[in-house]
Amino acid sequence: MRVGRRDLDRKLIRTSAAIVKALGARRRRWFRCEAAADELRSKQEVAYFDVGVEYGIVATRTTAMAGSRPTVNALAQRVVRDLMRTLVLD
């Protein structure tokens, strides 16, 4: 379990319940909002995971290709890092 997660979970539950109570009959809007936010977070997590896997594969291959040449290896790793920063996650 992550540090502080229980406290954040409790706070989230209390806050969500207060919003639902305040919205009354219009609470369906809140549920649609939560569902959309959950879907967005899920897609973002998948995209970040995929980028991390791709980064690991590319970094490993560039290191292997550079061999024992530290300058080439350093350049290859920098190119990989710079390339990964340019990715846009939709």
Secondary structure in CASP SS format (residue, H / E / C, confidence):
PFRMAT SS
TARGET T0000
AUTHOR 0000-0000-0000
METHOD secondary structure of the structure
MODEL  1
M C 1.00
R C 1.00
V C 1.00
G C 1.00
R H 1.00
R H 1.00
D H 1.00
L H 1.00
D H 1.00
R H 1.00
K H 1.00
L H 1.00
I H 1.00
R H 1.00
T H 1.00
S H 1.00
A H 1.00
A H 1.00
I H 1.00
V H 1.00
K H 1.00
A H 1.00
L H 1.00
G H 1.00
A H 1.00
R H 1.00
R H 1.00
R H 1.00
R H 1.00
W H 1.00
F H 1.00
R H 1.00
C H 1.00
E H 1.00
A H 1.00
A H 1.00
A H 1.00
D H 1.00
E H 1.00
L H 1.00
R H 1.00
S H 1.00
K H 1.00
Q H 1.00
E H 1.00
V H 1.00
A H 1.00
Y H 1.00
F H 1.00
D H 1.00
V H 1.00
G H 1.00
V H 1.00
E H 1.00
Y H 1.00
G H 1.00
I H 1.00
V H 1.00
A H 1.00
T H 1.00
R H 1.00
T H 1.00
T H 1.00
A H 1.00
M H 1.00
A H 1.00
G C 1.00
S C 1.00
R C 1.00
P H 1.00
T H 1.00
V H 1.00
N H 1.00
A H 1.00
L H 1.00
A H 1.00
Q H 1.00
R H 1.00
V H 1.00
V H 1.00
R H 1.00
D H 1.00
L H 1.00
M H 1.00
R H 1.00
T C 1.00
L C 1.00
V C 1.00
L C 1.00
D C 1.00
END
